[in-house]
Amino acid sequence: MAILKASDIREMNISEMNEKLAELKKELMKENANKATGGSPSNPGKIKEIKRTIARIYTIMNEKKGEAEA
């Protein structure tokens, strides 16, 4: 679920990106809570991938805002 390519994100509008960000942040919080309680992650690379996807969405949102201002 967390794996989104940049091309997929670029096709979204800003509101869809915000929805996806909220969803990813909730999932990241759940994974971090699981890790903090001593539970073993179901997929060890999932936290890193979620963080990368969140950063990717923020980057593309900033690009779109820059294009709108110019």
mmCIF file as Biopython writes it, N, C-alpha, C and O atoms, coordinates in Angstrom:
data_model
#
loop_
_atom_site.group_PDB
_atom_site.id
_atom_site.type_symbol
_atom_site.label_atom_id
_atom_site.label_alt_id
_atom_site.label_comp_id
_atom_site.label_asym_id
_atom_site.label_entity_id
_atom_site.label_seq_id
_atom_site.pdbx_PDB_ins_code
_atom_site.Cartn_x
_atom_site.Cartn_y
_atom_site.Cartn_z
_atom_site.occupancy
_atom_site.B_iso_or_equiv
_atom_site.auth_seq_id
_atom_site.auth_asym_id
_atom_site.pdbx_PDB_model_num
ATOM 1   N N  . MET A ? 1  ? 0.816  -1.193 0.000   1.0 0.0 1  A 1 
ATOM 2   C CA . MET A ? 1  ? 0.000  0.000  0.000   1.0 0.0 1  A 1 
ATOM 3   C C  . MET A ? 1  ? 0.857  1.252  0.000   1.0 0.0 1  A 1 
ATOM 4   O O  . MET A ? 1  ? 0.537  2.242  -0.659  1.0 0.0 1  A 1 
ATOM 5   N N  . ALA A ? 2  ? 1.946  1.196  0.745   1.0 0.0 2  A 1 
ATOM 6   C CA . ALA A ? 2  ? 2.754  2.398  0.927   1.0 0.0 2  A 1 
ATOM 7   C C  . ALA A ? 2  ? 3.607  2.722  -0.291  1.0 0.0 2  A 1 
ATOM 8   O O  . ALA A ? 2  ? 4.105  3.840  -0.420  1.0 0.0 2  A 1 
ATOM 9   N N  . ILE A ? 3  ? 3.777  1.763  -1.176  1.0 0.0 3  A 1 
ATOM 10  C CA . ILE A ? 3  ? 4.652  2.005  -2.305  1.0 0.0 3  A 1 
ATOM 11  C C  . ILE A ? 3  ? 3.889  2.761  -3.387  1.0 0.0 3  A 1 
ATOM 12  O O  . ILE A ? 3  ? 3.002  2.217  -4.044  1.0 0.0 3  A 1 
ATOM 13  N N  . LEU A ? 4  ? 4.256  4.028  -3.553  1.0 0.0 4  A 1 
ATOM 14  C CA . LEU A ? 4  ? 3.681  4.869  -4.601  1.0 0.0 4  A 1 
ATOM 15  C C  . LEU A ? 4  ? 4.831  5.424  -5.425  1.0 0.0 4  A 1 
ATOM 16  O O  . LEU A ? 4  ? 5.790  5.973  -4.883  1.0 0.0 4  A 1 
ATOM 17  N N  . LYS A ? 5  ? 4.727  5.280  -6.705  1.0 0.0 5  A 1 
ATOM 18  C CA . LYS A ? 5  ? 5.756  5.843  -7.582  1.0 0.0 5  A 1 
ATOM 19  C C  . LYS A ? 5  ? 5.490  7.333  -7.769  1.0 0.0 5  A 1 
ATOM 20  O O  . LYS A ? 5  ? 4.362  7.802  -7.615  1.0 0.0 5  A 1 
ATOM 21  N N  . ALA A ? 6  ? 6.538  8.058  -8.101  1.0 0.0 6  A 1 
ATOM 22  C CA . ALA A ? 6  ? 6.408  9.498  -8.304  1.0 0.0 6  A 1 
ATOM 23  C C  . ALA A ? 6  ? 5.420  9.796  -9.418  1.0 0.0 6  A 1 
ATOM 24  O O  . ALA A ? 6  ? 4.675  10.773 -9.339  1.0 0.0 6  A 1 
ATOM 25  N N  . SER A ? 7  ? 5.403  8.971  -10.449 1.0 0.0 7  A 1 
ATOM 26  C CA . SER A ? 7  ? 4.474  9.210  -11.556 1.0 0.0 7  A 1 
ATOM 27  C C  . SER A ? 7  ? 3.024  9.059  -11.105 1.0 0.0 7  A 1 
ATOM 28  O O  . SER A ? 7  ? 2.148  9.785  -11.574 1.0 0.0 7  A 1 
ATOM 29  N N  . ASP A ? 8  ? 2.767  8.112  -10.188 1.0 0.0 8  A 1 
ATOM 30  C CA . ASP A ? 8  ? 1.411  7.949  -9.659  1.0 0.0 8  A 1 
ATOM 31  C C  . ASP A ? 8  ? 1.007  9.157  -8.821  1.0 0.0 8  A 1 
ATOM 32  O O  . ASP A ? 8  ? -0.134 9.613  -8.883  1.0 0.0 8  A 1 
ATOM 33  N N  . ILE A ? 9  ? 1.953  9.667  -8.040  1.0 0.0 9  A 1 
ATOM 34  C CA . ILE A ? 9  ? 1.662  10.814 -7.181  1.0 0.0 9  A 1 
ATOM 35  C C  . ILE A ? 9  ? 1.413  12.058 -8.026  1.0 0.0 9  A 1 
ATOM 36  O O  . ILE A ? 9  ? 0.537  12.860 -7.704  1.0 0.0 9  A 1 
ATOM 37  N N  . ARG A ? 10 ? 2.172  12.225 -9.098  1.0 0.0 10 A 1 
ATOM 38  C CA . ARG A ? 10 ? 2.010  13.401 -9.957  1.0 0.0 10 A 1 
ATOM 39  C C  . ARG A ? 10 ? 0.631  13.455 -10.611 1.0 0.0 10 A 1 
ATOM 40  O O  . ARG A ? 10 ? 0.149  14.536 -10.950 1.0 0.0 10 A 1 
ATOM 41  N N  . GLU A ? 11 ? -0.003 12.306 -10.790 1.0 0.0 11 A 1 
ATOM 42  C CA . GLU A ? 11 ? -1.336 12.267 -11.391 1.0 0.0 11 A 1 
ATOM 43  C C  . GLU A ? 11 ? -2.420 12.709 -10.410 1.0 0.0 11 A 1 
ATOM 44  O O  . GLU A ? 11 ? -3.528 13.048 -10.825 1.0 0.0 11 A 1 
ATOM 45  N N  . MET A ? 12 ? -2.110 12.707 -9.121  1.0 0.0 12 A 1 
ATOM 46  C CA . MET A ? 12 ? -3.090 13.098 -8.100  1.0 0.0 12 A 1 
ATOM 47  C C  . MET A ? 12 ? -3.201 14.621 -8.026  1.0 0.0 12 A 1 
ATOM 48  O O  . MET A ? 12 ? -2.275 15.345 -8.391  1.0 0.0 12 A 1 
ATOM 49  N N  . ASN A ? 13 ? -4.355 15.090 -7.545  1.0 0.0 13 A 1 
ATOM 50  C CA . ASN A ? 13 ? -4.466 16.516 -7.248  1.0 0.0 13 A 1 
ATOM 51  C C  . ASN A ? 13 ? -4.096 16.729 -5.779  1.0 0.0 13 A 1 
ATOM 52  O O  . ASN A ? 13 ? -3.856 15.767 -5.050  1.0 0.0 13 A 1 
ATOM 53  N N  . ILE A ? 14 ? -4.053 17.976 -5.355  1.0 0.0 14 A 1 
ATOM 54  C CA . ILE A ? 14 ? -3.571 18.307 -4.011  1.0 0.0 14 A 1 
ATOM 55  C C  . ILE A ? 14 ? -4.442 17.663 -2.926  1.0 0.0 14 A 1 
ATOM 56  O O  . ILE A ? 14 ? -3.914 17.175 -1.927  1.0 0.0 14 A 1 
ATOM 57  N N  . SER A ? 15 ? -5.746 17.655 -3.106  1.0 0.0 15 A 1 
ATOM 58  C CA . SER A ? 15 ? -6.616 17.078 -2.079  1.0 0.0 15 A 1 
ATOM 59  C C  . SER A ? 15 ? -6.403 15.567 -1.940  1.0 0.0 15 A 1 
ATOM 60  O O  . SER A ? 15 ? -6.428 15.033 -0.832  1.0 0.0 15 A 1 
ATOM 61  N N  . GLU A ? 16 ? -6.195 14.887 -3.065  1.0 0.0 16 A 1 
ATOM 62  C CA . GLU A ? 16 ? -5.912 13.455 -3.008  1.0 0.0 16 A 1 
ATOM 63  C C  . GLU A ? 16 ? -4.583 13.195 -2.312  1.0 0.0 16 A 1 
ATOM 64  O O  . GLU A ? 16 ? -4.448 12.226 -1.564  1.0 0.0 16 A 1 
ATOM 65  N N  . MET A ? 17 ? -3.598 14.063 -2.557  1.0 0.0 17 A 1 
ATOM 66  C CA . MET A ? 17 ? -2.302 13.920 -1.895  1.0 0.0 17 A 1 
ATOM 67  C C  . MET A ? 17 ? -2.440 14.102 -0.389  1.0 0.0 17 A 1 
ATOM 68  O O  . MET A ? 17 ? -1.819 13.378 0.389   1.0 0.0 17 A 1 
ATOM 69  N N  . ASN A ? 18 ? -3.257 15.074 0.019   1.0 0.0 18 A 1 
ATOM 70  C CA . ASN A ? 18 ? -3.464 15.297 1.451   1.0 0.0 18 A 1 
ATOM 71  C C  . ASN A ? 18 ? -4.135 14.094 2.111   1.0 0.0 18 A 1 
ATOM 72  O O  . ASN A ? 18 ? -3.784 13.722 3.230   1.0 0.0 18 A 1 
ATOM 73  N N  . GLU A ? 19 ? -5.101 13.485 1.418   1.0 0.0 19 A 1 
ATOM 74  C CA . GLU A ? 19 ? -5.748 12.286 1.941   1.0 0.0 19 A 1 
ATOM 75  C C  . GLU A ? 19 ? -4.752 11.146 2.088   1.0 0.0 19 A 1 
ATOM 76  O O  . GLU A ? 19 ? -4.745 10.446 3.101   1.0 0.0 19 A 1 
ATOM 77  N N  . LYS A ? 20 ? -3.919 10.962 1.083   1.0 0.0 20 A 1 
ATOM 78  C CA . LYS A ? 20 ? -2.924 9.897  1.110   1.0 0.0 20 A 1 
ATOM 79  C C  . LYS A ? 20 ? -1.899 10.150 2.216   1.0 0.0 20 A 1 
ATOM 80  O O  . LYS A ? 20 ? -1.453 9.211  2.875   1.0 0.0 20 A 1 
ATOM 81  N N  . LEU A ? 21 ? -1.522 11.429 2.423   1.0 0.0 21 A 1 
ATOM 82  C CA . LEU A ? 21 ? -0.594 11.774 3.504   1.0 0.0 21 A 1 
ATOM 83  C C  . LEU A ? 21 ? -1.173 11.400 4.860   1.0 0.0 21 A 1 
ATOM 84  O O  . LEU A ? 21 ? -0.479 10.816 5.692   1.0 0.0 21 A 1 
ATOM 85  N N  . ALA A ? 22 ? -2.425 11.729 5.085   1.0 0.0 22 A 1 
ATOM 86  C CA . ALA A ? 22 ? -3.065 11.404 6.358   1.0 0.0 22 A 1 
ATOM 87  C C  . ALA A ? 22 ? -3.083 9.896  6.582   1.0 0.0 22 A 1 
ATOM 88  O O  . ALA A ? 22 ? -2.819 9.420  7.686   1.0 0.0 22 A 1 
ATOM 89  N N  . GLU A ? 23 ? -3.396 9.156  5.532   1.0 0.0 23 A 1 
ATOM 90  C CA . GLU A ? 23 ? -3.443 7.704  5.611   1.0 0.0 23 A 1 
ATOM 91  C C  . GLU A ? 23 ? -2.052 7.128  5.925   1.0 0.0 23 A 1 
ATOM 92  O O  . GLU A ? 23 ? -1.919 6.240  6.767   1.0 0.0 23 A 1 
ATOM 93  N N  . LEU A ? 24 ? -1.034 7.636  5.247   1.0 0.0 24 A 1 
ATOM 94  C CA . LEU A ? 24 ? 0.326  7.140  5.459   1.0 0.0 24 A 1 
ATOM 95  C C  . LEU A ? 24 ? 0.842  7.501  6.849   1.0 0.0 24 A 1 
ATOM 96  O O  . LEU A ? 24 ? 1.520  6.695  7.487   1.0 0.0 24 A 1 
ATOM 97  N N  . LYS A ? 25 ? 0.525  8.704  7.320   1.0 0.0 25 A 1 
ATOM 98  C CA . LYS A ? 25 ? 0.966  9.115  8.654   1.0 0.0 25 A 1 
ATOM 99  C C  . LYS A ? 25 ? 0.325  8.237  9.726   1.0 0.0 25 A 1 
ATOM 100 O O  . LYS A ? 25 ? 0.968  7.883  10.713  1.0 0.0 25 A 1 
ATOM 101 N N  . LYS A ? 26 ? -0.949 7.888  9.525   1.0 0.0 26 A 1 
ATOM 102 C CA . LYS A ? 26 ? -1.634 7.014  10.477  1.0 0.0 26 A 1 
ATOM 103 C C  . LYS A ? 26 ? -0.977 5.628  10.486  1.0 0.0 26 A 1 
ATOM 104 O O  . LYS A ? 26 ? -0.780 5.032  11.545  1.0 0.0 26 A 1 
ATOM 105 N N  . GLU A ? 27 ? -0.646 5.132  9.308   1.0 0.0 27 A 1 
ATOM 106 C CA . GLU A ? 27 ? 0.000  3.828  9.210   1.0 0.0 27 A 1 
ATOM 107 C C  . GLU A ? 27 ? 1.397  3.859  9.839   1.0 0.0 27 A 1 
ATOM 108 O O  . GLU A ? 27 ? 1.799  2.906  10.507  1.0 0.0 27 A 1 
ATOM 109 N N  . LEU A ? 28 ? 2.131  4.948  9.626   1.0 0.0 28 A 1 
ATOM 110 C CA . LEU A ? 28 ? 3.462  5.093  10.210  1.0 0.0 28 A 1 
ATOM 111 C C  . LEU A ? 28 ? 3.374  5.134  11.735  1.0 0.0 28 A 1 
ATOM 112 O O  . LEU A ? 28 ? 4.193  4.531  12.428  1.0 0.0 28 A 1 
ATOM 113 N N  . MET A ? 29 ? 2.380  5.843  12.244  1.0 0.0 29 A 1 
ATOM 114 C CA . MET A ? 29 ? 2.201  5.920  13.692  1.0 0.0 29 A 1 
ATOM 115 C C  . MET A ? 29 ? 1.916  4.532  14.269  1.0 0.0 29 A 1 
ATOM 116 O O  . MET A ? 29 ? 2.429  4.175  15.330  1.0 0.0 29 A 1 
ATOM 117 N N  . LYS A ? 30 ? 1.100  3.762  13.565  1.0 0.0 30 A 1 
ATOM 118 C CA . LYS A ? 30 ? 0.770  2.418  14.018  1.0 0.0 30 A 1 
ATOM 119 C C  . LYS A ? 30 ? 2.009  1.524  14.020  1.0 0.0 30 A 1 
ATOM 120 O O  . LYS A ? 30 ? 2.227  0.765  14.965  1.0 0.0 30 A 1 
ATOM 121 N N  . GLU A ? 31 ? 2.812  1.613  12.974  1.0 0.0 31 A 1 
ATOM 122 C CA . GLU A ? 31 ? 4.034  0.805  12.892  1.0 0.0 31 A 1 
ATOM 123 C C  . GLU A ? 31 ? 5.034  1.210  13.974  1.0 0.0 31 A 1 
ATOM 124 O O  . GLU A ? 31 ? 5.674  0.350  14.581  1.0 0.0 31 A 1 
ATOM 125 N N  . ASN A ? 32 ? 5.172  2.515  14.217  1.0 0.0 32 A 1 
ATOM 126 C CA . ASN A ? 32 ? 6.099  2.977  15.254  1.0 0.0 32 A 1 
ATOM 127 C C  . ASN A ? 32 ? 5.625  2.553  16.642  1.0 0.0 32 A 1 
ATOM 128 O O  . ASN A ? 32 ? 6.445  2.212  17.495  1.0 0.0 32 A 1 
ATOM 129 N N  . ALA A ? 33 ? 4.329  2.570  16.875  1.0 0.0 33 A 1 
ATOM 130 C CA . ALA A ? 33 ? 3.795  2.123  18.166  1.0 0.0 33 A 1 
ATOM 131 C C  . ALA A ? 33 ? 4.063  0.640  18.363  1.0 0.0 33 A 1 
ATOM 132 O O  . ALA A ? 33 ? 4.412  0.204  19.460  1.0 0.0 33 A 1 
ATOM 133 N N  . ASN A ? 34 ? 3.902  -0.122 17.309  1.0 0.0 34 A 1 
ATOM 134 C CA . ASN A ? 34 ? 4.175  -1.555 17.375  1.0 0.0 34 A 1 
ATOM 135 C C  . ASN A ? 34 ? 5.648  -1.792 17.694  1.0 0.0 34 A 1 
ATOM 136 O O  . ASN A ? 34 ? 5.979  -2.666 18.496  1.0 0.0 34 A 1 
ATOM 137 N N  . LYS A ? 35 ? 6.514  -1.030 17.079  1.0 0.0 35 A 1 
ATOM 138 C CA . LYS A ? 35 ? 7.943  -1.152 17.313  1.0 0.0 35 A 1 
ATOM 139 C C  . LYS A ? 35 ? 8.299  -0.740 18.739  1.0 0.0 35 A 1 
ATOM 140 O O  . LYS A ? 35 ? 9.138  -1.375 19.379  1.0 0.0 35 A 1 
ATOM 141 N N  . ALA A ? 36 ? 7.661  0.328  19.242  1.0 0.0 36 A 1 
ATOM 142 C CA . ALA A ? 36 ? 7.961  0.848  20.571  1.0 0.0 36 A 1 
ATOM 143 C C  . ALA A ? 36 ? 7.524  -0.112 21.678  1.0 0.0 36 A 1 
ATOM 144 O O  . ALA A ? 36 ? 8.136  -0.152 22.745  1.0 0.0 36 A 1 
ATOM 145 N N  . THR A ? 37 ? 6.483  -0.870 21.428  1.0 0.0 37 A 1 
ATOM 146 C CA . THR A ? 37 ? 6.005  -1.809 22.443  1.0 0.0 37 A 1 
ATOM 147 C C  . THR A ? 37 ? 6.787  -3.108 22.429  1.0 0.0 37 A 1 
ATOM 148 O O  . THR A ? 37 ? 6.494  -4.019 23.204  1.0 0.0 37 A 1 
ATOM 149 N N  . GLY A ? 38 ? 7.762  -3.200 21.569  1.0 0.0 38 A 1 
ATOM 150 C CA . GLY A ? 38 ? 8.601  -4.394 21.532  1.0 0.0 38 A 1 
ATOM 151 C C  . GLY A ? 38 ? 8.120  -5.445 20.566  1.0 0.0 38 A 1 
ATOM 152 O O  . GLY A ? 38 ? 8.686  -6.536 20.508  1.0 0.0 38 A 1 
ATOM 153 N N  . GLY A ? 39 ? 7.100  -5.145 19.816  1.0 0.0 39 A 1 
ATOM 154 C CA . GLY A ? 39 ? 6.597  -6.092 18.828  1.0 0.0 39 A 1 
ATOM 155 C C  . GLY A ? 39 ? 7.525  -6.164 17.637  1.0 0.0 39 A 1 
ATOM 156 O O  . GLY A ? 39 ? 8.238  -5.209 17.332  1.0 0.0 39 A 1 
ATOM 157 N N  . SER A ? 40 ? 7.512  -7.291 16.974  1.0 0.0 40 A 1 
ATOM 158 C CA . SER A ? 40 ? 8.344  -7.409 15.789  1.0 0.0 40 A 1 
ATOM 159 C C  . SER A ? 40 ? 7.542  -6.941 14.579  1.0 0.0 40 A 1 
ATOM 160 O O  . SER A ? 40 ? 6.369  -7.286 14.438  1.0 0.0 40 A 1 
ATOM 161 N N  . PRO A ? 41 ? 8.170  -6.160 13.709  1.0 0.0 41 A 1 
ATOM 162 C CA . PRO A ? 41 ? 7.447  -5.656 12.536  1.0 0.0 41 A 1 
ATOM 163 C C  . PRO A ? 41 ? 7.139  -6.786 11.559  1.0 0.0 41 A 1 
ATOM 164 O O  . PRO A ? 41 ? 7.925  -7.718 11.389  1.0 0.0 41 A 1 
ATOM 165 N N  . SER A ? 42 ? 5.984  -6.679 10.927  1.0 0.0 42 A 1 
ATOM 166 C CA . SER A ? 42 ? 5.606  -7.701 9.950   1.0 0.0 42 A 1 
ATOM 167 C C  . SER A ? 42 ? 6.506  -7.620 8.722   1.0 0.0 42 A 1 
ATOM 168 O O  . SER A ? 42 ? 6.811  -8.631 8.089   1.0 0.0 42 A 1 
ATOM 169 N N  . ASN A ? 43 ? 6.925  -6.400 8.401   1.0 0.0 43 A 1 
ATOM 170 C CA . ASN A ? 43 ? 7.817  -6.181 7.272   1.0 0.0 43 A 1 
ATOM 171 C C  . ASN A ? 43 ? 8.843  -5.134 7.719   1.0 0.0 43 A 1 
ATOM 172 O O  . ASN A ? 43 ? 8.495  -3.963 7.867   1.0 0.0 43 A 1 
ATOM 173 N N  . PRO A ? 44 ? 10.087 -5.529 7.934   1.0 0.0 44 A 1 
ATOM 174 C CA . PRO A ? 44 ? 11.079 -4.604 8.495   1.0 0.0 44 A 1 
ATOM 175 C C  . PRO A ? 44 ? 11.337 -3.354 7.658   1.0 0.0 44 A 1 
ATOM 176 O O  . PRO A ? 44 ? 11.690 -2.316 8.219   1.0 0.0 44 A 1 
ATOM 177 N N  . GLY A ? 45 ? 11.177 -3.414 6.374   1.0 0.0 45 A 1 
ATOM 178 C CA . GLY A ? 45 ? 11.436 -2.264 5.521   1.0 0.0 45 A 1 
ATOM 179 C C  . GLY A ? 45 ? 10.239 -1.355 5.341   1.0 0.0 45 A 1 
ATOM 180 O O  . GLY A ? 45 ? 10.329 -0.352 4.634   1.0 0.0 45 A 1 
ATOM 181 N N  . LYS A ? 46 ? 9.135  -1.681 5.959   1.0 0.0 46 A 1 
ATOM 182 C CA . LYS A ? 46 ? 7.896  -0.939 5.743   1.0 0.0 46 A 1 
ATOM 183 C C  . LYS A ? 46 ? 7.975  0.482  6.291   1.0 0.0 46 A 1 
ATOM 184 O O  . LYS A ? 46 ? 7.497  1.415  5.647   1.0 0.0 46 A 1 
ATOM 185 N N  . ILE A ? 47 ? 8.564  0.660  7.461   1.0 0.0 47 A 1 
ATOM 186 C CA . ILE A ? 47 ? 8.653  1.990  8.064   1.0 0.0 47 A 1 
ATOM 187 C C  . ILE A ? 47 ? 9.461  2.915  7.171   1.0 0.0 47 A 1 
ATOM 188 O O  . ILE A ? 47 ? 9.071  4.058  6.934   1.0 0.0 47 A 1 
ATOM 189 N N  . LYS A ? 48 ? 10.572 2.425  6.686   1.0 0.0 48 A 1 
ATOM 190 C CA . LYS A ? 48 ? 11.425 3.235  5.815   1.0 0.0 48 A 1 
ATOM 191 C C  . LYS A ? 48 ? 10.694 3.600  4.528   1.0 0.0 48 A 1 
ATOM 192 O O  . LYS A ? 48 ? 10.795 4.733  4.058   1.0 0.0 48 A 1 
ATOM 193 N N  . GLU A ? 49 ? 9.970  2.661  3.965   1.0 0.0 49 A 1 
ATOM 194 C CA . GLU A ? 49 ? 9.248  2.921  2.723   1.0 0.0 49 A 1 
ATOM 195 C C  . GLU A ? 49 ? 8.123  3.921  2.933   1.0 0.0 49 A 1 
ATOM 196 O O  . GLU A ? 49 ? 7.872  4.757  2.065   1.0 0.0 49 A 1 
ATOM 197 N N  . ILE A ? 50 ? 7.447  3.849  4.062   1.0 0.0 50 A 1 
ATOM 198 C CA . ILE A ? 50 ? 6.382  4.806  4.355   1.0 0.0 50 A 1 
ATOM 199 C C  . ILE A ? 50 ? 6.965  6.208  4.473   1.0 0.0 50 A 1 
ATOM 200 O O  . ILE A ? 50 ? 6.407  7.163  3.932   1.0 0.0 50 A 1 
ATOM 201 N N  . LYS A ? 51 ? 8.093  6.334  5.183   1.0 0.0 51 A 1 
ATOM 202 C CA . LYS A ? 51 ? 8.742  7.633  5.332   1.0 0.0 51 A 1 
ATOM 203 C C  . LYS A ? 51 ? 9.162  8.197  3.983   1.0 0.0 51 A 1 
ATOM 204 O O  . LYS A ? 51 ? 8.996  9.391  3.730   1.0 0.0 51 A 1 
ATOM 205 N N  . ARG A ? 52 ? 9.697  7.363  3.129   1.0 0.0 52 A 1 
ATOM 206 C CA . ARG A ? 52 ? 10.109 7.816  1.796   1.0 0.0 52 A 1 
ATOM 207 C C  . ARG A ? 52 ? 8.924  8.272  0.970   1.0 0.0 52 A 1 
ATOM 208 O O  . ARG A ? 52 ? 9.011  9.268  0.252   1.0 0.0 52 A 1 
ATOM 209 N N  . THR A ? 53 ? 7.814  7.550  1.064   1.0 0.0 53 A 1 
ATOM 210 C CA . THR A ? 53 ? 6.626  7.906  0.307   1.0 0.0 53 A 1 
ATOM 211 C C  . THR A ? 53 ? 6.057  9.233  0.795   1.0 0.0 53 A 1 
ATOM 212 O O  . THR A ? 53 ? 5.618  10.051 -0.013  1.0 0.0 53 A 1 
ATOM 213 N N  . ILE A ? 54 ? 6.059  9.457  2.110   1.0 0.0 54 A 1 
ATOM 214 C CA . ILE A ? 54 ? 5.596  10.731 2.656   1.0 0.0 54 A 1 
ATOM 215 C C  . ILE A ? 54 ? 6.463  11.870 2.131   1.0 0.0 54 A 1 
ATOM 216 O O  . ILE A ? 54 ? 5.948  12.908 1.717   1.0 0.0 54 A 1 
ATOM 217 N N  . ALA A ? 55 ? 7.770  11.676 2.146   1.0 0.0 55 A 1 
ATOM 218 C CA . ALA A ? 55 ? 8.686  12.706 1.642   1.0 0.0 55 A 1 
ATOM 219 C C  . ALA A ? 55 ? 8.461  12.951 0.156   1.0 0.0 55 A 1 
ATOM 220 O O  . ALA A ? 55 ? 8.517  14.092 -0.303  1.0 0.0 55 A 1 
ATOM 221 N N  . ARG A ? 56 ? 8.208  11.889 -0.592  1.0 0.0 56 A 1 
ATOM 222 C CA . ARG A ? 56 ? 7.962  12.004 -2.027  1.0 0.0 56 A 1 
ATOM 223 C C  . ARG A ? 56 ? 6.710  12.845 -2.286  1.0 0.0 56 A 1 
ATOM 224 O O  . ARG A ? 56 ? 6.696  13.686 -3.185  1.0 0.0 56 A 1 
ATOM 225 N N  . ILE A ? 57 ? 5.668  12.612 -1.498  1.0 0.0 57 A 1 
ATOM 226 C CA . ILE A ? 57 ? 4.426  13.370 -1.675  1.0 0.0 57 A 1 
ATOM 227 C C  . ILE A ? 57 ? 4.654  14.843 -1.355  1.0 0.0 57 A 1 
ATOM 228 O O  . ILE A ? 57 ? 4.213  15.715 -2.103  1.0 0.0 57 A 1 
ATOM 229 N N  . TYR A ? 58 ? 5.347  15.131 -0.237  1.0 0.0 58 A 1 
ATOM 230 C CA . TYR A ? 58 ? 5.643  16.526 0.106   1.0 0.0 58 A 1 
ATOM 231 C C  . TYR A ? 58 ? 6.444  17.217 -0.989  1.0 0.0 58 A 1 
ATOM 232 O O  . TYR A ? 58 ? 6.177  18.373 -1.316  1.0 0.0 58 A 1 
ATOM 233 N N  . THR A ? 59 ? 7.413  16.526 -1.551  1.0 0.0 59 A 1 
ATOM 234 C CA . THR A ? 59 ? 8.245  17.104 -2.606  1.0 0.0 59 A 1 
ATOM 235 C C  . THR A ? 59 ? 7.405  17.466 -3.824  1.0 0.0 59 A 1 
ATOM 236 O O  . THR A ? 59 ? 7.541  18.562 -4.369  1.0 0.0 59 A 1 
ATOM 237 N N  . ILE A ? 60 ? 6.554  16.568 -4.246  1.0 0.0 60 A 1 
ATOM 238 C CA . ILE A ? 60 ? 5.737  16.809 -5.435  1.0 0.0 60 A 1 
ATOM 239 C C  . ILE A ? 60 ? 4.700  17.898 -5.160  1.0 0.0 60 A 1 
ATOM 240 O O  . ILE A ? 60 ? 4.379  18.685 -6.049  1.0 0.0 60 A 1 
ATOM 241 N N  . MET A ? 61 ? 4.174  17.946 -3.934  1.0 0.0 61 A 1 
ATOM 242 C CA . MET A ? 61 ? 3.238  19.021 -3.582  1.0 0.0 61 A 1 
ATOM 243 C C  . MET A ? 61 ? 3.927  20.381 -3.691  1.0 0.0 61 A 1 
ATOM 244 O O  . MET A ? 61 ? 3.347  21.335 -4.210  1.0 0.0 61 A 1 
ATOM 245 N N  . ASN A ? 62 ? 5.159  20.466 -3.202  1.0 0.0 62 A 1 
ATOM 246 C CA . ASN A ? 62 ? 5.900  21.722 -3.291  1.0 0.0 62 A 1 
ATOM 247 C C  . ASN A ? 62 ? 6.199  22.087 -4.737  1.0 0.0 62 A 1 
ATOM 248 O O  . ASN A ? 62 ? 6.164  23.265 -5.093  1.0 0.0 62 A 1 
ATOM 249 N N  . GLU A ? 63 ? 6.492  21.108 -5.569  1.0 0.0 63 A 1 
ATOM 250 C CA . GLU A ? 63 ? 6.717  21.375 -6.991  1.0 0.0 63 A 1 
ATOM 251 C C  . GLU A ? 63 ? 5.463  21.954 -7.626  1.0 0.0 63 A 1 
ATOM 252 O O  . GLU A ? 63 ? 5.537  22.927 -8.377  1.0 0.0 63 A 1 
ATOM 253 N N  . LYS A ? 64 ? 4.305  21.356 -7.328  1.0 0.0 64 A 1 
ATOM 254 C CA . LYS A ? 64 ? 3.046  21.834 -7.917  1.0 0.0 64 A 1 
ATOM 255 C C  . LYS A ? 64 ? 2.710  23.237 -7.439  1.0 0.0 64 A 1 
ATOM 256 O O  . LYS A ? 64 ? 2.204  24.052 -8.210  1.0 0.0 64 A 1 
ATOM 257 N N  . LYS A ? 65 ? 2.991  23.529 -6.153  1.0 0.0 65 A 1 
ATOM 258 C CA . LYS A ? 65 ? 2.741  24.878 -5.628  1.0 0.0 65 A 1 
ATOM 259 C C  . LYS A ? 65 ? 3.662  25.886 -6.301  1.0 0.0 65 A 1 
ATOM 260 O O  . LYS A ? 65 ? 3.258  27.017 -6.569  1.0 0.0 65 A 1 
ATOM 261 N N  . GLY A ? 66 ? 4.892  25.480 -6.572  1.0 0.0 66 A 1 
ATOM 262 C CA . GLY A ? 66 ? 5.840  26.364 -7.253  1.0 0.0 66 A 1 
ATOM 263 C C  . GLY A ? 66 ? 5.414  26.659 -8.671  1.0 0.0 66 A 1 
ATOM 264 O O  . GLY A ? 66 ? 5.582  27.779 -9.155  1.0 0.0 66 A 1 
ATOM 265 N N  . GLU A ? 67 ? 4.859  25.652 -9.348  1.0 0.0 67 A 1 
ATOM 266 C CA . GLU A ? 67 ? 4.389  25.858 -10.721 1.0 0.0 67 A 1 
ATOM 267 C C  . GLU A ? 67 ? 3.180  26.805 -10.725 1.0 0.0 67 A 1 
ATOM 268 O O  . GLU A ? 67 ? 3.030  27.618 -11.638 1.0 0.0 67 A 1 
ATOM 269 N N  . ALA A ? 68 ? 2.338  26.699 -9.727  1.0 0.0 68 A 1 
ATOM 270 C CA . ALA A ? 68 ? 1.150  27.549 -9.680  1.0 0.0 68 A 1 
ATOM 271 C C  . ALA A ? 68 ? 1.508  29.002 -9.429  1.0 0.0 68 A 1 
ATOM 272 O O  . ALA A ? 68 ? 0.834  29.903 -9.928  1.0 0.0 68 A 1 
ATOM 273 N N  . GLU A ? 69 ? 2.563  29.238 -8.659  1.0 0.0 69 A 1 
ATOM 274 C CA . GLU A ? 69 ? 2.985  30.616 -8.369  1.0 0.0 69 A 1 
ATOM 275 C C  . GLU A ? 69 ? 3.692  31.242 -9.553  1.0 0.0 69 A 1 
ATOM 276 O O  . GLU A ? 69 ? 3.600  32.452 -9.760  1.0 0.0 69 A 1 
ATOM 277 N N  . ALA A ? 70 ? 4.392  30.443 -10.328 1.0 0.0 70 A 1 
ATOM 278 C CA . ALA A ? 70 ? 5.183  30.994 -11.442 1.0 0.0 70 A 1 
ATOM 279 C C  . ALA A ? 70 ? 4.339  31.275 -12.654 1.0 0.0 70 A 1 
ATOM 280 O O  . ALA A ? 70 ? 4.854  31.739 -13.671 1.0 0.0 70 A 1 
#
